[in-house]
Amino acid sequence: MRKRVWFAEPLLSSATQEVRRLSVLARQWAERFDKPVRWWMSDQQDAFVTAIAAEFAGTPHRYCQNHFLCDVAKPVLEIDSHAKVKMRSKVRGLRAMERRVLEDRWQTAEPAPTAQHETGGTRLAGSQPASAKRGRAASL
């Protein structure tokens, strides 16, 4: 059974000096454990590619799957973003049309004013006029 040693370190930046320091440190670890470096994995930034090629010539350098998928998704996300902008502008245009249609429907659905509405009198359904409640008869 082969034992593997994984080496990873978070970097504050991908500056050439920082990456160079990391590759030298990885070389020291490999020598200390007496293990060969079989491959590298990174986000394939230029500083990594050049530093790893210089320090570990001939060692395969693989692209991190997470970074790869993010990079592949970027153009799709841009296209999707542009599609959303177009869709929103069309929908906003539809809103004005919808408002006009709804206003037309409300105007045609409003009940015609009755004589009671015109005089300003309001009465709840099923209630009697004030004169009937006091025992007065309405005169004709």
Phi and psi in degrees as a GROMACS rama.xvg file:
@    title "Ramachandran Plot"
@    xaxis  label "Phi"
@    yaxis  label "Psi"
@TYPE xy
-86.4206  137.567  ARG-2
-101.046  138.805  LYS-3
-112.059  148.858  ARG-4
-117.325  122.909  VAL-5
-100.982  137.415  TRP-6
-124.511  125.361  PHE-7
-145.728  146.314  ALA-8
-150.139  132.833  GLU-9
-74.3385  139.555  PRO-10
-114.58  143.409  LEU-11
-78.1088  -25.3154  LEU-12
-151.564  168.791  SER-13
-108.067  31.9123  SER-14
-64.9447  149.83  ALA-15
-55.7872  -42.7343  THR-16
-63.6895  -41.0494  GLN-17
-65.8673  -41.4559  GLU-18
-70.6357  -38.8353  VAL-19
-60.2241  -44.1617  ARG-20
-58.9052  -41.4317  ARG-21
-64.9321  -43.5189  LEU-22
-66.863  -36.803  SER-23
-65.5424  -42.4609  VAL-24
-62.0126  -40.9214  LEU-25
-63.8625  -40.2661  ALA-26
-60.9654  -43.8849  ARG-27
-62.3372  -41.8264  GLN-28
-63.0761  -43.535  TRP-29
-61.566  -42.0628  ALA-30
-67.9317  -39.9379  GLU-31
-62.7387  -40.7594  ARG-32
-87.869  -3.27515  PHE-33
54.5734  47.4583  ASP-34
-125.936  140.426  LYS-35
-78.5237  150.364  PRO-36
-86.5304  113.281  VAL-37
-86.7473  -33.7473  ARG-38
-164.496  162.213  TRP-39
-118.067  151.072  TRP-40
-133.643  129.9  MET-41
-154.748  -174.976  SER-42
-87.7426  9.74721  ASP-43
63.2293  30.9394  GLN-44
-69.0453  153.815  GLN-45
-53.4038  -42.1434  ASP-46
-61.3366  -39.6336  ALA-47
-67.3093  -45.8136  PHE-48
-59.3033  -46.6243  VAL-49
-71.57  -41.3032  THR-50
-66.6117  -41.5728  ALA-51
-70.3163  -39.3151  ILE-52
-63.7975  -35.6258  ALA-53
-73.4326  -41.9403  ALA-54
-84.9753  -32.8495  GLU-55
-129.16  64.1262  PHE-56
-57.7376  134.394  ALA-57
83.8933  -5.63297  GLY-58
-84.2102  129.223  THR-59
-61.9154  140.113  PRO-60
-119.178  108.358  HIS-61
-96.7211  155.264  ARG-62
-90.1253  128.701  TYR-63
-59.2858  128.733  CYS-64
-62.1977  -37.7771  GLN-65
-63.202  -47.7291  ASN-66
-65.1133  -38.6081  HIS-67
-60.0039  -49.1914  PHE-68
-64.6821  -37.0541  LEU-69
-64.2161  -42.715  CYS-70
-67.2066  -36.5667  ASP-71
-67.4251  -36.8578  VAL-72
-73.6814  -22.1508  ALA-73
-54.879  -50.6536  LYS-74
-63.2566  -36.0187  PRO-75
-64.9839  -42.1392  VAL-76
-64.4879  -37.0272  LEU-77
-64.6709  -44.9385  GLU-78
-62.5408  -42.4293  ILE-79
-62.5171  -40.047  ASP-80
-63.3617  -43.3556  SER-81
-64.1256  -38.9657  HIS-82
-64.0692  -38.8349  ALA-83
-63.2308  -41.3569  LYS-84
-62.334  -45.0481  VAL-85
-62.5129  -44.3828  LYS-86
-61.8962  -44.0091  MET-87
-62.758  -39.9884  ARG-88
-65.6651  -36.2739  SER-89
-68.9608  -42.1765  LYS-90
-64.6326  -40.8125  VAL-91
-63.0423  -35.4521  ARG-92
-66.7483  -37.1103  GLY-93
-66.7137  -33.3038  LEU-94
-59.1803  -41.3589  ARG-95
-63.8002  -42.3165  ALA-96
-64.8088  -41.7539  MET-97
-61.7277  -40.8745  GLU-98
-61.3924  -43.203  ARG-99
-63.1637  -42.7079  ARG-100
-63.8786  -44.6112  VAL-101
-64.2116  -40.3763  LEU-102
-61.7488  -42.0088  GLU-103
-62.3364  -41.2965  ASP-104
-65.2912  -41.5329  ARG-105
-64.8629  -40.1806  TRP-106
-65.9464  -38.7752  GLN-107
-76.9561  -22.9632  THR-108
-90.6163  -9.91449  ALA-109
-69.5892  136.982  GLU-110
-70.1987  148.632  PRO-111
-69.4267  142.722  ALA-112
-66.3731  140.022  PRO-113
-97.596  172.862  THR-114
-60.9942  -37.6745  ALA-115
-65.5348  -37.8691  GLN-116
-67.8713  -35.642  HIS-117
-68.8376  -33.5837  GLU-118
-83.3988  -6.68109  THR-119
89.3178  -3.39303  GLY-120
-74.6316  139.089  GLY-121
-124.274  141.041  THR-122
-145.894  135.889  ARG-123
-73.924  150.975  LEU-124
-61.4338  134.429  ALA-125
84.118  -1.63246  GLY-126
-93.3884  155.328  SER-127
-97.0142  153.8  GLN-128
-63.4311  157.62  PRO-129
-58.733  -37.6784  ALA-130
-64.2847  -34.0869  SER-131
-72.447  -33.0795  ALA-132
-68.3594  -32.0704  LYS-133
-85.778  2.98787  ARG-134
86.0735  10.0824  GLY-135
-90.6922  143.439  ARG-136
-93.9446  143.973  ALA-137
-75.7894  134.199  ALA-138
-91.2372  145.792  SER-139
